[in-house]
């Protein structure tokens, strides 16, 4: 049996604590190990059994979890955040795993070096493997995240592969363009479209930098549309709930029948307002759900394909409902949000048009259909 020391020790542990096999000779027969090897491993297990959790690290499951934890800590803290090997060694010793894993500072430095080498080798292998076939296209999304300086992130939407993830002092078109040129010009990809939140620099990056269609991010568009109305609605619901609770408390504390009748009338009025608000809230959520169904290459009900005219017509009813809600909730901010959403409809339609013209449906469109584009 070509087993490692750890595997032999796990086999002995399994016999001792899971199968209940006792005696060196019986364990040796069950594991196929020599009696002297079983004896040495029993002594090693006893030496390491210093804490209540120690025996779990001896099991196969515990040993595997221990490896994952050590590699995870070294990667996320040692490599990504620059924590030194000495500090990592102190941490592993403090949580009592130093008897089970080599966690000296020198061992951890070696492990960090091997992990870095493996990461670099993986990147090189992926670059060689992920070369586009002739005519192959991608769909990308670009945005900025903020943990201090802006982090420019661009990824391929179908796979989640990250093309760019870099911290830069600004997020202008020139800065974005400098980053994508590192991979775009030499890879030979064809970009079908780029999704973004509509920032001017990202629109220009799509049109001028990647030479593709710029599409509004539906998540950002819906979030901006919903925020003024939803927030105002939430505030009103919260205030009504507070008022109802206060009136209920007053009603329980008063003894005057006339005052109780007055409070009861007030509670009835607030209850009616709460019911009305809940109905509006339900209508609000239904409208948002309807919007997500309309903005689609196919009509959800008829399954027929749709383009700009179909999209605009399909959005009229839900946006009219949203405008009606904005008269009560969100006021001027709600109306501006609806106007802003309507301005993005052509961009959303461009995304649908780009999808229809894309390779996955090549050959499915008839000449009569393609004339609509």
N, C-alpha and C positions, 0 to 999 in steps of 0.2 A: 504494500500500500504506500503510494507516494503522497503522504499527507504532510502538511506543514506542521510546525510546532503548535500553532494556534488550533488547527483542525484536530490534532491528536488530543489536545487538552479539552476541546469541546466535546469530543467523543467520550472522554472519561467523565466529564461533567454530566453529560446526558445519562450515562449509566448510573451515576451516583444519585442524582437529584430528580431525575424524571422517570427513569425505568426502575429505580430502586434496587439496582444490582449492587451487591456488597461483596467484598473480598477481592483481593488483587487477582487471584487466578480466574474468578468468574468474569471480572471486568476485562481481563486480557483476552479471554475466549470470546467475549461479546464484541470487542472492538478490533480484534486481530492484532493488537499490540503486544509487545513482550511484557513480561511481568515487571521487569526492571523499569521499563518506560512508564507503565501505569503507576508504579510506586513514586517515581520522580514527579509525575504530573499531580498526583495526590498531594505531595508535599508542597508543590508550587501553589496549588489552589488554596491550601491551608494558610500559606504565608500571605497570599493576597486577600484573604477573607478577613479584612480589617474593619469593614463598615457594613451596615445592614443591606446596602445595595450591591455589595461586592460580588455575590454569587450570580446576580443577574448578568453582570458583564461577562461571566464565563460561558453563558449560553450562546447559542448561535444567533438568536434574535438580538440579544443584548450586545453581542460583539459587532453585529452589522450596524446597529444604531450608533454604537460608539464611533465607528469609522465615519459614518455620515456626520456626526456632530463635530468631530475633530476637523475633518475636511471643510465643513461649512464655516466653522469659526476661523480657521486659517485663511480661507478665501475671503469671506466678507469683512473680517476685521484685520487680518494680517496683510492681505494683498490689496483689497479695495480701499481700506482706510489707513493703511500704513502703521498699524500697531506692531511694535517690536516683538521679536521672538522671546525676549526675556519676560515681557509682560504676559504673553500668551502662555508661556511655561508656568508662570505663577498662577494664572487662572486655572489651568488644567490640574495643577497640584492641589489648588484650593477645593476643587470639586471631587477630589479623591479618585482620579483615574490614572494617576502616574504609575501605579503598580500594574496597570493593564495595558498601557500604551506608552511608547517612547516619547516623552514630551519634554525632554531637555531642550534648552535653547538651541544647541547645535543641531539636534534632530529636526526641530521645527524650521530652522533656516534651510536645511536640506529639502524638507518637504515643500516649503514655499517656492524654492527654486525649481523643483520638479513640476509643481503645479503651473508655474509661470511658463515653463518650457512646453508643457502639454497644451496650455491655452494658445500659445503662439503657433504651435504645430497644427492645432485644430483650425485656427483662422486661415493658415496657409492652405490646408487641405480643402476648406470650404470655398476659398477663392478659386482654387483650381476646379472644384466640382461644380460650382455655381456659375459657370459660364453660359451665357444665353445661346440658345439655338437660333438659327437664322430666322428672323421674323418674329421671334418670341417677344411678348410684351409684358409689362408690369403695370400695376396700379399702386400709386404711392400716397402716403399721407404725411403732411408736414405740420409741425407745431413747435411751440417753445414751452419749456417747463422752467420753473424758477426755484432754485435752492441757493440763492445768492445771485450770481451772474446767470444770464439766460443760458439754458442748455438747448441747443438746436437739435431736434430729433426728426429724422425722416425714416420711415419704414415701409416695407412692402406689405400691402394690406391683406393679401391672400395668405401669406405665410407668417407674417409678423417679423420677417427678417429685418434687422436694423442696418440701414445703409449709413446713417450719420447719427452720431450722438456725441456732441462736443460742446464744451463750455466756451462761450465767447462774450466779449464785453457788450455787444449790441446784436440786434436781430434785423439788420438792414438787408436789402436785396444783395448788395455787394458781399456782405459777410456770408450769407446763405450760398451765393453762387460760388464763392471760393471753396466752400466745403463740398458741394456736390461735384465739382469738377474733379475732385480726387478720385472718384469712382465712375462718374457718369461718362466721361469722354473716352475712357479706355475699355469700358465693359461692353459697349455695343447694344445696350438695352433699347427697346422702344417703349416709351411711356404712353399708355392709353389716356390716363387722366391723373390729376393730383387733387386730393381732398384737403381742404384747409378751413380755417375759421374766417377766411375772407380778408385777412390782413393784406394791405397793398403790396408789401414786400413778397408775400407768399403767392399772390395772384401773378405778379410779374415773374416770379421764379418759375411758376408752371408754364406760363405763356412764352416767355423769352428764354428762360434757362433750360427747361425740359422740352419745350416745343409741344406742349400738350394742352388739353382742356383743363381749366380750373373749375372745380366743383365746390360748392358751399357744403360745409360739414353739417349734416342734418342735426346732429347732437347739439352743436353750438346754436344753430338757428332755432331749434325748438326750445332750448334752454332760455335764450334771450326773449323769445316770444312769451313763454310761460311765466317768467320770473315776476314781472310787475303785477300781473293779475293774481297769480298764485300767492305771492307774498301778502298782498292786501287782503285777499280772501282769508288767508291763515290768521292774520292779525285780527280781523273782525270776528272770526270764530273764537279765537282765544279770549277776546274781550267779552263776548257774549257769555262764554262759559264762566268767566270770573264773575260777571254780574249775576248770573243765575245762582252760582254758589253763595254769593253774598246775600242775595234775597232769601235763599233757602235758610241760611243761618239766622237772618233777622226774623223770619216767619216762626222759627222754632223758639225764639227768645221772647216774643211779644205775647201779651195776654189780652190785649184789647181786640175785641171781635172786629171792630171797624178797621183797625190797622191791619189785621190779618186779611180781611177782604181786599184792602188796597194792595197789600203785598201779593196776594194771590192773583189779582188782575195783572200786576206787573210781571209776575212769573209766567202767566199765560201768554202775554205779549212777547216776552223774550223767547219762550218756547216756539212760538210761531216764527220768529225771526231765525232761530236756529234751524228749524225745519226747512225754511226757504234757502238758507245758506247751504245746507247739506245738499239740497237739490241742485243748486248752482254749482257746487263743488263736483257733484257727480257729472253734470253736463260738461264742466271744464275738463275733467279727465277723459270723458268720451270724445270731446273735440280733439284733444291732443292725440289720442289713440287713432282717431280717424285720419288725422294728418299724416301719421306714419304709414298708414295703409295706402293713402292716395299717392304718395311720392314713391312710385315703384314702376319698373318697366312694364308690368302687366296690370291690368285692371283686376283687382282682387275678386270682384264678383263675377265678371264675364270671362276673365282669363284672356281677354284680347289685349294686344300690345297697344301702348299709348305713347304719345309724344307731347310736344309743348302745348298744343291746343287742348288735348285731353287732360293734361295735368292742370292747366289753368282753370278749366271748367270744373274739374273735380275738387279744386281747392276753394271755389267760391262759397259753397255752403258752409263748410267748417269755419272759414275765416269770417263769414258773416255772423255766425254764432259767437265767435270770439270777440268780434266788435260789439255785439250786444252785451256781453259780459263786461267788456271794458268800460261801458257807460256807468256801471255800478262799482267795479273793482279796478284799481290801477289808474283810473282817470287818464290824464294826459300821457303818462308814461306807458300805459297799456296801449293807447292808440298809436304812439310812436313805435312801439315794439311790433305792432301788426303791420304798419307801413314798412318798417325795415324788413320784415319777413317777406312781404310781397315783392320787394325789390330784389330778393334773392331767388325768386321763382325761376327766372331765365337761367340762372346758374344751375339750379337743381335739374331743370329740363336738359341742360347740356350734359349732365351726368347720365341721364337716361338715354339720350341720343348716342353718347359715347359707348354706352353698354351695348346698344343695339348694333352699332357698327363694329364691335369688337370681334376678335377671332372665334370665341366659343360658339357664335351663332353663324359663322361664315357659311354660306351656302343655304341657309334656311330662309333668307329673305328673297322674295321674288323681285323682278325688275319693277313691278308696280308698287311694291312696298318701299323700295329704296329711293324712289323719286320724292318721297315725303321728307327726306332728310335735308 
